[in-house]
Amino acid sequence: MTDTPAPATPAPAPTTLGELRATGAAFRPVKAEIRANLLARLAAGEPTLPGIVGFEDTVLPEVERALIAGHDLVLLGERGQGKTRLIRTLVGLLDEWTPVLVGSELNEHPLSPISVWAHRQIAEHGDATPVGWLHRSERFGEKLATPDTSVGDLIGDVDPIKVAEGRTLGDPETVHYGLVPRTNRGIFSVNELPDLAERIQVALLNVLEERDIQIRGYRVRLPLDLLLVASANPEDYTNRGRIITPLKDRFGAEVRTHYPIELADEIRLLEQEAAVTWPTASGADHLAQPVVPAHLVEIIARFTRLVRESSHVDQRSGVSARFAIAGLETVAASAVRRAAVAGETRPVARVVDLPSVVPASRGKVEFADAGSDPDDDRELEILEHLLRQATAQTFRARCAGLDLTGLQEHFTGGETVESGDLVPAPALLGQLGTIPKLAELLGRLGVPEGDQSAEQAAAAVEFALEGLYLTRRLAKDTDGGRTVYGA
Protein backbone atom coordinates (compact mmCIF):
# COMPACT_ATOMS: atom_id res chain seq x y z
CA MET A 1 0.00 0.00 0.00
CA THR A 2 1.25 3.48 -0.91
CA ASP A 3 -0.13 7.00 -1.02
CA THR A 4 0.41 7.07 -4.79
CA PRO A 5 -2.74 7.75 -6.85
CA ALA A 6 -4.02 5.46 -9.59
CA PRO A 7 -2.36 5.69 -13.01
CA ALA A 8 -2.76 9.14 -14.54
CA THR A 9 -1.78 7.91 -18.00
CA PRO A 10 -2.25 4.57 -19.77
CA ALA A 11 0.67 2.13 -20.00
CA PRO A 12 3.02 2.66 -22.97
CA ALA A 13 2.40 0.68 -26.15
CA PRO A 14 5.44 -1.63 -26.63
CA THR A 15 4.64 -5.25 -25.76
CA THR A 16 7.78 -7.01 -27.02
CA LEU A 17 11.50 -6.53 -26.52
CA GLY A 18 11.94 -5.53 -30.16
CA GLU A 19 9.26 -2.85 -29.97
CA LEU A 20 10.82 -1.51 -26.77
CA ARG A 21 14.27 -1.29 -28.37
CA ALA A 22 12.75 0.54 -31.35
CA THR A 23 11.57 3.36 -29.07
CA GLY A 24 15.16 4.06 -27.99
CA ALA A 25 14.42 3.06 -24.39
CA ALA A 26 17.35 2.58 -22.04
CA PHE A 27 17.76 0.97 -18.64
CA ARG A 28 17.95 3.44 -15.74
CA PRO A 29 18.60 2.32 -12.13
CA VAL A 30 15.98 3.12 -9.49
CA LYS A 31 18.13 5.68 -7.68
CA ALA A 32 18.87 7.46 -10.97
CA GLU A 33 15.13 7.51 -11.68
CA ILE A 34 14.38 9.05 -8.30
CA ARG A 35 17.23 11.56 -8.61
CA ALA A 36 16.08 12.76 -12.04
CA ASN A 37 12.43 13.10 -11.06
CA LEU A 38 13.32 14.83 -7.78
CA LEU A 39 15.59 17.35 -9.53
CA ALA A 40 12.84 18.02 -12.09
CA ARG A 41 10.37 18.84 -9.30
CA LEU A 42 12.88 21.04 -7.52
CA ALA A 43 13.65 22.94 -10.73
CA ALA A 44 9.94 23.44 -11.42
CA GLY A 45 9.26 24.66 -7.88
CA GLU A 46 6.83 21.79 -7.26
CA PRO A 47 6.42 20.01 -3.89
CA THR A 48 8.88 17.12 -3.90
CA LEU A 49 6.87 14.97 -1.46
CA PRO A 50 3.26 16.22 -1.51
CA GLY A 51 1.21 15.78 1.65
CA ILE A 52 4.14 15.89 4.07
CA VAL A 53 3.35 18.65 6.58
CA GLY A 54 5.77 20.52 8.84
CA PHE A 55 9.00 19.08 7.43
CA GLU A 56 9.55 21.63 4.65
CA ASP A 57 12.52 23.39 6.24
CA THR A 58 13.91 20.57 8.37
CA VAL A 59 13.46 16.95 7.32
CA LEU A 60 12.71 17.28 3.60
CA PRO A 61 16.00 19.02 2.65
CA GLU A 62 17.92 16.19 4.35
CA VAL A 63 15.85 13.53 2.58
CA GLU A 64 16.30 15.32 -0.76
CA ARG A 65 20.07 15.47 -0.34
CA ALA A 66 20.16 11.76 0.54
CA LEU A 67 18.14 10.84 -2.55
CA ILE A 68 20.24 13.00 -4.85
CA ALA A 69 23.35 11.34 -3.42
CA GLY A 70 21.83 7.90 -4.08
CA HIS A 71 21.88 6.92 -0.42
CA ASP A 72 19.79 4.34 1.37
CA LEU A 73 18.46 6.00 4.51
CA VAL A 74 17.14 5.51 8.05
CA LEU A 75 14.40 7.75 9.46
CA LEU A 76 14.65 8.16 13.24
CA GLY A 77 11.74 9.56 15.21
CA GLU A 78 9.15 8.94 17.92
CA ARG A 79 5.86 7.28 17.07
CA GLY A 80 3.37 9.18 14.98
CA GLN A 81 5.82 11.59 13.35
CA GLY A 82 4.93 10.59 9.80
CA LYS A 83 7.91 8.33 9.05
CA THR A 84 5.87 5.67 7.26
CA ARG A 85 3.85 8.31 5.40
CA LEU A 86 7.05 9.95 4.21
CA ILE A 87 8.51 6.63 3.05
CA ARG A 88 5.39 5.72 1.09
CA THR A 89 5.35 9.16 -0.54
CA LEU A 90 8.81 8.47 -2.02
CA VAL A 91 7.09 6.17 -4.52
CA GLY A 92 5.79 9.27 -6.29
CA LEU A 93 9.38 10.01 -7.39
CA LEU A 94 9.56 6.85 -9.48
CA ASP A 95 8.69 6.89 -13.19
CA GLU A 96 4.96 6.33 -13.58
CA TRP A 97 5.50 3.26 -15.79
CA THR A 98 8.52 1.00 -16.26
CA PRO A 99 8.98 -1.99 -18.59
CA VAL A 100 9.38 -5.49 -17.13
CA LEU A 101 9.80 -8.97 -18.52
CA VAL A 102 6.42 -10.69 -18.39
CA GLY A 103 6.55 -13.49 -15.80
CA SER A 104 9.66 -12.24 -13.98
CA GLU A 105 9.51 -12.65 -10.19
CA LEU A 106 12.14 -9.92 -9.89
CA ASN A 107 10.53 -7.20 -12.03
CA GLU A 108 13.52 -7.41 -14.39
CA HIS A 109 14.05 -4.71 -16.97
CA PRO A 110 14.00 -6.26 -20.47
CA LEU A 111 17.24 -4.46 -21.33
CA SER A 112 19.01 -5.47 -18.11
CA PRO A 113 18.06 -9.04 -17.09
CA ILE A 114 19.68 -10.42 -13.93
CA SER A 115 18.33 -13.96 -13.46
CA VAL A 116 19.06 -17.24 -15.23
CA TRP A 117 15.37 -17.45 -16.14
CA ALA A 118 15.39 -14.00 -17.80
CA HIS A 119 18.52 -14.66 -19.84
CA ARG A 120 16.98 -17.94 -21.04
CA GLN A 121 13.73 -16.19 -22.03
CA ILE A 122 15.57 -13.61 -24.12
CA ALA A 123 17.83 -16.26 -25.70
CA GLU A 124 14.77 -18.32 -26.71
CA HIS A 125 12.43 -15.57 -27.91
CA GLY A 126 14.76 -12.73 -28.96
CA ASP A 127 12.91 -9.58 -29.98
CA ALA A 128 9.58 -11.38 -29.49
CA THR A 129 10.19 -11.67 -25.71
CA PRO A 130 6.98 -10.41 -24.03
CA VAL A 131 7.23 -7.08 -22.25
CA GLY A 132 4.76 -5.72 -19.68
CA TRP A 133 4.50 -2.41 -17.84
CA LEU A 134 4.61 -1.92 -14.09
CA HIS A 135 3.02 1.12 -12.45
CA ARG A 136 5.01 2.84 -9.72
CA SER A 137 2.34 2.00 -7.13
CA GLU A 138 3.36 -1.67 -7.58
CA ARG A 139 7.07 -0.98 -7.05
CA PHE A 140 6.93 -0.58 -3.29
CA GLY A 141 7.37 -3.24 -0.63
CA GLU A 142 7.44 -2.95 3.12
CA LYS A 143 7.86 -5.17 6.16
CA LEU A 144 7.09 -4.34 9.75
CA ALA A 145 10.07 -5.79 11.60
CA THR A 146 9.18 -8.26 14.33
CA PRO A 147 11.41 -10.57 16.36
CA ASP A 148 10.05 -13.60 14.49
CA THR A 149 10.90 -12.22 11.02
CA SER A 150 13.09 -14.75 9.21
CA VAL A 151 15.74 -14.54 6.51
CA GLY A 152 13.30 -16.40 4.29
CA ASP A 153 10.72 -13.64 4.72
CA LEU A 154 13.13 -10.93 3.64
CA ILE A 155 15.64 -12.58 1.32
CA GLY A 156 14.26 -16.01 0.39
CA ASP A 157 14.82 -19.69 0.92
CA VAL A 158 15.26 -22.91 -1.01
CA ASP A 159 11.97 -24.16 -2.42
CA PRO A 160 11.74 -27.89 -1.58
CA ILE A 161 9.23 -28.47 -4.38
CA LYS A 162 11.71 -27.21 -6.98
CA VAL A 163 14.42 -29.43 -5.47
CA ALA A 164 12.06 -32.39 -5.62
CA GLU A 165 11.54 -31.70 -9.32
CA GLY A 166 15.20 -32.54 -9.89
CA ARG A 167 17.08 -29.26 -9.55
CA THR A 168 20.24 -29.18 -7.43
CA LEU A 169 20.56 -27.10 -4.27
CA GLY A 170 23.11 -24.86 -5.97
CA ASP A 171 20.75 -24.01 -8.82
CA PRO A 172 19.56 -20.36 -8.47
CA GLU A 173 16.17 -21.42 -9.80
CA THR A 174 15.51 -23.46 -6.65
CA VAL A 175 15.10 -20.21 -4.69
CA HIS A 176 11.74 -18.94 -3.49
CA TYR A 177 12.46 -15.23 -3.31
CA GLY A 178 11.59 -13.12 -0.27
CA LEU A 179 10.17 -9.60 -0.08
CA VAL A 180 13.42 -7.75 -0.81
CA PRO A 181 14.30 -9.34 -4.18
CA ARG A 182 10.63 -9.27 -5.19
CA THR A 183 10.80 -5.49 -4.79
CA ASN A 184 13.75 -5.30 -7.20
CA ARG A 185 13.62 -2.06 -9.22
CA GLY A 186 11.56 -0.40 -6.53
CA ILE A 187 11.61 0.92 -2.98
CA PHE A 188 11.70 -1.42 0.01
CA SER A 189 10.91 -0.23 3.54
CA VAL A 190 11.71 -1.93 6.85
CA ASN A 191 9.62 -0.35 9.59
CA GLU A 192 10.99 -0.47 13.17
CA LEU A 193 14.31 -1.91 12.01
CA PRO A 194 15.79 -2.38 15.54
CA ASP A 195 13.11 -5.01 16.23
CA LEU A 196 14.78 -7.31 13.70
CA ALA A 197 16.93 -9.95 15.36
CA GLU A 198 20.62 -9.16 14.84
CA ARG A 199 21.24 -12.34 12.83
CA ILE A 200 18.45 -11.26 10.46
CA GLN A 201 19.95 -7.80 10.11
CA VAL A 202 23.15 -9.49 8.93
CA ALA A 203 21.19 -10.80 5.93
CA LEU A 204 20.69 -7.20 4.77
CA LEU A 205 24.41 -6.39 4.70
CA ASN A 206 25.01 -7.72 1.20
CA VAL A 207 21.81 -6.14 -0.08
CA LEU A 208 23.04 -2.70 1.00
CA GLU A 209 26.67 -2.99 0.00
CA GLU A 210 27.22 -5.61 -2.71
CA ARG A 211 23.60 -5.62 -3.88
CA ASP A 212 23.46 -9.40 -4.01
CA ILE A 213 21.91 -12.04 -1.77
CA GLN A 214 23.08 -15.25 -0.08
CA ILE A 215 20.74 -18.13 0.68
CA ARG A 216 21.41 -21.35 2.60
CA GLY A 217 25.18 -21.03 2.44
CA TYR A 218 25.52 -20.46 -1.29
CA ARG A 219 25.70 -17.22 -3.15
CA VAL A 220 23.03 -16.25 -5.64
CA ARG A 221 24.50 -13.46 -7.71
CA LEU A 222 21.59 -11.10 -8.23
CA PRO A 223 22.61 -7.45 -8.63
CA LEU A 224 19.46 -6.04 -7.05
CA ASP A 225 18.39 -2.53 -8.00
CA LEU A 226 16.45 -0.89 -5.19
CA LEU A 227 16.28 1.91 -2.64
CA LEU A 228 16.22 0.62 0.94
CA VAL A 229 14.60 2.87 3.55
CA ALA A 230 14.20 1.97 7.23
CA SER A 231 12.47 3.60 10.18
CA ALA A 232 13.30 3.39 13.86
CA ASN A 233 12.31 4.92 17.17
CA PRO A 234 15.38 6.59 18.75
CA GLU A 235 14.61 4.95 22.09
CA ASP A 236 14.48 1.49 20.51
CA TYR A 237 17.53 2.38 18.43
CA THR A 238 19.69 2.56 21.54
CA ASN A 239 17.96 0.39 24.15
CA ARG A 240 15.23 -2.16 23.49
CA GLY A 241 16.71 -3.14 20.16
CA ARG A 242 19.61 -1.89 18.14
CA ILE A 243 20.78 -1.64 14.59
CA ILE A 244 24.03 -3.56 14.35
CA THR A 245 27.04 -1.36 13.63
CA PRO A 246 27.95 -2.83 10.20
CA LEU A 247 24.38 -2.28 9.02
CA LYS A 248 24.26 1.29 10.32
CA ASP A 249 27.49 1.96 8.48
CA ARG A 250 25.98 0.80 5.19
CA PHE A 251 23.06 3.24 5.30
CA GLY A 252 24.18 6.39 3.55
CA ALA A 253 22.02 8.82 5.53
CA GLU A 254 20.29 9.08 8.91
CA VAL A 255 17.46 11.62 9.14
CA ARG A 256 15.71 12.71 12.35
CA THR A 257 11.99 13.45 12.16
CA HIS A 258 9.96 15.49 14.65
CA TYR A 259 6.45 16.50 15.63
CA PRO A 260 5.09 19.71 14.02
CA ILE A 261 7.09 22.65 15.36
CA GLU A 262 4.50 25.35 14.64
CA LEU A 263 0.86 25.34 15.75
CA ALA A 264 -0.17 26.17 12.16
CA ASP A 265 1.50 22.96 10.96
CA GLU A 266 -0.28 20.93 13.64
CA ILE A 267 -3.59 22.37 12.44
CA ARG A 268 -2.76 21.73 8.76
CA LEU A 269 -1.89 18.14 9.58
CA LEU A 270 -5.20 17.67 11.40
CA GLU A 271 -7.23 19.15 8.58
CA GLN A 272 -5.41 16.96 6.05
CA GLU A 273 -5.50 13.64 7.88
CA ALA A 274 -8.68 13.53 9.99
CA ALA A 275 -11.52 11.59 8.38
CA VAL A 276 -14.68 13.49 9.28
CA THR A 277 -16.85 12.45 6.33
CA TRP A 278 -18.63 9.11 6.37
CA PRO A 279 -21.15 7.25 4.22
CA THR A 280 -24.62 7.18 5.76
CA ALA A 281 -27.87 5.34 5.25
CA SER A 282 -30.28 6.69 2.66
CA GLY A 283 -32.24 9.63 4.04
CA ALA A 284 -29.50 10.68 6.46
CA ASP A 285 -27.13 12.33 4.01
CA HIS A 286 -27.03 15.52 6.07
CA LEU A 287 -25.12 13.54 8.71
CA ALA A 288 -22.35 12.52 6.32
CA GLN A 289 -20.39 15.76 6.45
CA PRO A 290 -20.13 17.18 9.96
CA VAL A 291 -18.50 20.58 10.39
CA VAL A 292 -15.74 21.04 12.94
CA PRO A 293 -15.24 24.82 13.28
CA ALA A 294 -11.70 26.19 13.02
CA HIS A 295 -11.57 27.16 16.70
CA LEU A 296 -12.26 23.56 17.76
CA VAL A 297 -9.57 22.23 15.42
CA GLU A 298 -7.19 24.72 17.05
CA ILE A 299 -8.20 23.53 20.52
CA ILE A 300 -7.42 19.90 19.59
CA ALA A 301 -4.06 20.98 18.12
CA ARG A 302 -3.16 22.99 21.24
CA PHE A 303 -4.32 20.13 23.47
CA THR A 304 -2.03 17.70 21.65
CA ARG A 305 0.95 20.02 22.04
CA LEU A 306 0.26 20.53 25.75
CA VAL A 307 0.06 16.76 26.30
CA ARG A 308 3.40 16.32 24.53
CA GLU A 309 5.00 18.98 26.75
CA SER A 310 3.43 17.78 30.01
CA SER A 311 5.84 16.58 32.71
CA HIS A 312 3.31 13.86 33.53
CA VAL A 313 3.69 12.23 30.11
CA ASP A 314 6.54 9.86 29.22
CA GLN A 315 8.57 11.99 26.80
CA ARG A 316 10.45 8.96 25.48
CA SER A 317 7.31 7.42 24.00
CA GLY A 318 6.03 10.66 22.52
CA VAL A 319 2.45 11.58 21.64
CA SER A 320 1.53 10.47 18.15
CA ALA A 321 -0.16 12.64 15.55
CA ARG A 322 -2.81 9.91 15.66
CA PHE A 323 -3.71 11.22 19.13
CA ALA A 324 -4.86 14.53 17.61
CA ILE A 325 -6.44 12.92 14.54
CA ALA A 326 -8.51 10.51 16.63
CA GLY A 327 -9.53 13.39 18.91
CA LEU A 328 -10.82 15.47 16.03
CA GLU A 329 -12.70 12.50 14.58
CA THR A 330 -14.28 11.85 17.99
CA VAL A 331 -15.48 15.46 18.25
CA ALA A 332 -17.01 15.21 14.77
CA ALA A 333 -18.71 11.93 15.72
CA SER A 334 -20.18 13.54 18.84
CA ALA A 335 -21.71 16.29 16.68
CA VAL A 336 -23.21 13.71 14.31
CA ARG A 337 -24.66 11.79 17.26
CA ARG A 338 -26.36 14.95 18.57
CA ALA A 339 -27.74 15.81 15.13
CA ALA A 340 -29.15 12.30 14.74
CA VAL A 341 -30.76 12.22 18.21
CA ALA A 342 -31.90 15.85 18.47
CA GLY A 343 -32.88 16.32 14.84
CA GLU A 344 -30.43 19.06 13.93
CA THR A 345 -30.37 19.83 10.22
CA ARG A 346 -26.57 20.06 10.15
CA PRO A 347 -24.01 18.49 12.50
CA VAL A 348 -21.68 21.23 13.78
CA ALA A 349 -19.26 20.41 16.60
CA ARG A 350 -19.36 22.55 19.76
CA VAL A 351 -17.32 22.95 22.94
CA VAL A 352 -19.67 20.52 24.65
CA ASP A 353 -18.30 17.78 22.35
CA LEU A 354 -14.72 18.26 23.55
CA PRO A 355 -14.93 16.17 26.77
CA SER A 356 -15.51 13.06 24.62
CA VAL A 357 -11.87 13.38 23.51
CA VAL A 358 -10.44 12.58 26.96
CA PRO A 359 -11.59 8.97 27.47
CA ALA A 360 -11.14 8.21 23.76
CA SER A 361 -7.51 9.38 23.73
CA ARG A 362 -6.38 8.06 27.10
CA GLY A 363 -4.98 4.84 25.68
CA LYS A 364 -2.74 6.78 23.29
CA VAL A 365 -0.72 8.40 26.09
CA GLU A 366 1.90 6.80 28.32
CA PHE A 367 2.15 8.58 31.67
CA ALA A 368 5.54 8.93 33.30
CA ASP A 369 4.14 8.74 36.83
CA ALA A 370 1.38 6.20 36.23
CA GLY A 371 0.50 4.18 39.31
CA SER A 372 -0.09 0.48 39.51
CA ASP A 373 -3.83 0.96 38.99
CA PRO A 374 -4.52 1.10 35.24
CA ASP A 375 -7.83 2.89 35.96
CA ASP A 376 -6.22 5.68 37.98
CA ASP A 377 -8.50 8.73 37.67
CA ARG A 378 -5.44 10.93 37.99
CA GLU A 379 -4.68 10.36 34.31
CA LEU A 380 -8.15 11.58 33.30
CA GLU A 381 -7.76 14.64 35.53
CA ILE A 382 -4.47 15.53 33.85
CA LEU A 383 -5.97 15.26 30.37
CA GLU A 384 -9.09 17.23 31.38
CA HIS A 385 -6.92 19.99 32.85
CA LEU A 386 -4.81 20.20 29.69
CA LEU A 387 -7.95 20.32 27.53
CA ARG A 388 -9.29 23.26 29.56
CA GLN A 389 -5.91 24.95 29.23
CA ALA A 390 -5.98 24.47 25.43
CA THR A 391 -9.50 25.92 25.28
CA ALA A 392 -8.46 28.96 27.32
CA GLN A 393 -5.42 29.56 25.10
CA THR A 394 -7.56 29.39 21.97
CA PHE A 395 -10.15 31.76 23.48
CA ARG A 396 -7.47 34.32 24.32
CA ALA A 397 -5.91 33.98 20.85
CA ARG A 398 -9.20 34.23 18.97
CA CYS A 399 -11.22 36.64 21.12
CA ALA A 400 -8.62 39.02 22.56
CA GLY A 401 -10.10 42.54 22.64
CA LEU A 402 -13.62 41.36 21.69
CA ASP A 403 -16.27 43.01 23.86
CA LEU A 404 -18.41 40.21 25.33
CA THR A 405 -19.98 42.25 28.15
CA GLY A 406 -23.34 42.16 26.35
CA LEU A 407 -23.33 38.36 26.45
CA GLN A 408 -22.14 38.40 30.06
CA GLU A 409 -24.92 40.80 31.11
CA HIS A 410 -27.51 38.21 30.14
CA PHE A 411 -26.68 36.44 33.40
CA THR A 412 -26.82 39.44 35.76
CA GLY A 413 -30.42 38.79 36.74
CA GLY A 414 -29.73 35.19 37.75
CA GLU A 415 -30.55 33.65 34.39
CA THR A 416 -28.78 30.48 33.30
CA VAL A 417 -28.09 28.80 29.98
CA GLU A 418 -28.19 25.04 29.73
CA SER A 419 -26.21 23.14 27.14
CA GLY A 420 -25.17 19.54 26.66
CA ASP A 421 -24.05 17.01 24.13
CA LEU A 422 -27.67 16.36 23.13
CA VAL A 423 -28.99 19.96 23.33
CA PRO A 424 -29.72 21.13 19.75
CA ALA A 425 -28.56 24.51 18.48
CA PRO A 426 -32.01 26.19 18.37
CA ALA A 427 -32.65 25.23 22.02
CA LEU A 428 -29.31 26.72 23.08
CA LEU A 429 -29.81 29.96 21.15
CA GLY A 430 -33.42 30.27 22.30
CA GLN A 431 -32.28 30.68 25.89
CA LEU A 432 -30.22 33.77 24.99
CA GLY A 433 -32.49 35.78 22.69
CA THR A 434 -30.67 38.51 20.81
CA ILE A 435 -26.93 38.03 21.14
CA PRO A 436 -24.82 41.22 21.05
CA LYS A 437 -21.71 41.22 18.85
CA LEU A 438 -22.64 37.83 17.34
CA ALA A 439 -21.54 38.79 13.82
CA GLU A 440 -18.19 40.02 15.15
CA LEU A 441 -17.75 36.83 17.18
CA LEU A 442 -18.46 34.67 14.11
CA GLY A 443 -15.96 36.71 12.13
CA ARG A 444 -13.27 36.22 14.79
CA LEU A 445 -13.85 32.48 14.61
CA GLY A 446 -13.47 32.42 10.85
CA VAL A 447 -17.08 31.56 9.96
CA PRO A 448 -17.81 32.77 6.40
CA GLU A 449 -20.73 35.22 6.10
CA GLY A 450 -22.63 32.87 3.83
CA ASP A 451 -22.33 29.96 6.30
CA GLN A 452 -23.65 31.55 9.50
CA SER A 453 -26.31 28.96 10.29
CA ALA A 454 -27.96 28.43 13.66
CA GLU A 455 -25.59 25.52 14.30
CA GLN A 456 -22.54 27.68 13.55
CA ALA A 457 -23.91 30.45 15.76
CA ALA A 458 -24.51 27.99 18.61
CA ALA A 459 -20.95 26.69 18.29
CA ALA A 460 -19.56 30.25 18.45
CA VAL A 461 -21.74 31.29 21.40
CA GLU A 462 -20.95 28.17 23.40
CA PHE A 463 -17.22 28.80 22.81
CA ALA A 464 -17.67 32.37 24.10
CA LEU A 465 -19.53 31.12 27.18
CA GLU A 466 -16.79 28.59 27.89
CA GLY A 467 -14.17 31.30 27.44
CA LEU A 468 -15.96 33.58 29.89
CA TYR A 469 -16.05 30.71 32.37
CA LEU A 470 -12.36 29.91 31.94
CA THR A 471 -11.46 33.59 32.44
CA ARG A 472 -13.57 33.61 35.65
CA ARG A 473 -16.34 35.86 34.32
CA LEU A 474 -19.04 33.18 34.44
CA ALA A 475 -19.72 30.11 36.55
CA LYS A 476 -20.34 26.65 35.18
CA ASP A 477 -21.85 23.50 36.59
CA THR A 478 -21.50 20.15 34.85
CA ASP A 479 -23.30 16.92 35.57
CA GLY A 480 -22.72 14.09 33.10
CA GLY A 481 -23.61 15.43 29.65
CA ARG A 482 -25.40 18.49 31.10
CA THR A 483 -23.71 21.89 31.34
CA VAL A 484 -25.22 25.00 32.96
CA TYR A 485 -23.63 28.46 32.66
CA GLY A 486 -24.58 31.21 35.12
CA ALA A 487 -23.31 34.29 36.94
Secondary structure by P-SEA (a helix, b strand, c coil): ccccccccccccccccaaaaaaabbbbbcaaaaaaaaaaaaaaacccccccccccccccaaaaaaaaaaccbbbbbbccccaaaaaaaacccccccbbbbcccccccccccccccaaaaaaaaacccccbbbbbcccccbbbbccccccccccccccccaaaaaaccccccccccccccccccccbbbbbcccccccaaaaaaaccccccccccccccccccccbbbbbbbbccccccccccccaaaaaaccbbbbbbccccaaaaaaaaaaccccbbbbcccccccccccccaaaaaaaaaaaaaaaacccccccccccaaaaaaaaaaaaaaaaaaaaaacccbbbbcccaaaaaaaaacccccccccccccccaaaaaaaaaaaaaaaaaaaaaccccccccccccccccbbbbbbcccccaaaaaaacccccaaaaaaaaaccccccccaaaaaaaaaaaaaaaaaaccbbbbbcccbbbbcc
